[in-house]
Amino acid sequence: MATKLAATDKPRKSKLYKKESRAAMLFILSPLVGYLIFVLYPFFFSIYASFTNWNGLGTMNFVGLSNYTKLLTDDYFMKSLFNTFFMMLGIPIGLLLSLLLAMGLNRKIPGTTAFRVIYYIPVVSSLAAISVLWQWAYNGDYGLVNQFLDLIGIDGPNWLQNKDTVKPALIIMTVWKGLGYSMLLYLAALQSVPKMYYESADLDGANKFKKFIHITWPMVKPVTFFLVITNIINGAQMFTEINIMTPTGGPEFSSATVVFYIWRKAFDNLQMGYASAMSVVLGAIIFIVTLIQFKLNDRSSFEID
């Protein structure tokens, strides 16, 4: 009987184990408290604020769904939503260019290390500084872009003051800014592909196109999936570039994004409740698009054919 009771007794925890457990809890507690204060609480507070008429300082008056119904007839919100998704056209363009650059830098040619550094410099540079730089480059009078076009006989427009060119100009800038990061991830994926796959394909007489379709592309699919998700989330929150390069939202509000419009309503017009409603809608759109991407990802295969 005593032997049976001894077998069921839990082993005593040493003082060192308890001390390490307390230290571990303190390490876990710090980011957890930060998450609760700076993420979870603002999230639920913004949902509540979206049902109120609030200027950010005074009393929060509950107005029900009026902020959300107002969004349906707000032409500026609809236009900023369109602008946001239109400028996401740069995502597939950037990914394609990044993959091509990674494939080029994956070869054993002189200077690849220097080119990797050059392409990655915009990624680690300040977004505000880069926005100012491109604002100067796009200037219609003395900008470098129009000076280059003038050399080949093209009279360039005032890029950021023309409603037809402001969005393509911003797309070019954002593609250039994120090219190095996507290229680096693609390069890491390409370098992790076992060489025996390509050697087997060579023995079977496969050409470069077939090797890309059946070996390279399946191996970089996980990286592509990750980049698509993160770029969509970042693209939906585009603000700094717009605020610096087109501080009024561009001609005829043609460059304003949803986050720019939210900021304008919240801090210029002090319509915090209405801005919170737009934030909730934007968050829901990002969640739905991300969920669709995950569902499509589950149906696809990353295995080599």
C-alpha angles and dihedrals in degrees: 000000000000090000091053093050091048090053092054095048115107115240114256116251116236124234090249091054091051091047092051091047091054091048090049091051090052091052090049093043095059098062091035092057090045090052092049094048102038103029116018099038095047089047095057092037091055090051090053092044090053088069093053141072101235134156095199097259111042134059119316106234114199111234102167117217096343093109091054094046089049089057090062091062098036106111092189092055092049091048093048089049090052092047091051094054093039091058089052086074084087090069098076090039091053094046092050093049091045092053092048091049091048091051090050094048091046089072123091099252129134118269099024093128092053092049091050090055092046093050092047097050094085090054094060094038123100112271090216092053092047091049091054090047093053091044088061092044091053095048110130095220107040105002120137092231094059091041089057092046089050089059090063094042100262121132102217122212129237090269102199095040096053118083091212096053105032096082095046088048091054091046091055091050095049092047090052091047096053099036096095096051095050091043092053093052092047090048091053090050093049093049091052093058109108111245091223089074091061092041090054090048090051090053089052090051097246116166125225094267094053091046089053094048098044102031115015099041097048090048094053095042094097090053091048091051091051093047094048092052095046094043092051091050092047093043092053089055096048109146118126095065092050095045093052104034098037106017093175094050094263129277109327089358088289097145101037115121127203094259091049090052091046091052091048094051093044102045105019099040097023092228095143095160093053091044090051090054090054090048091053092049091048091049090050091051092050090048093050094047091048091048091051090051091052091049091050089047091055090055095049125075129228092196122115114251 
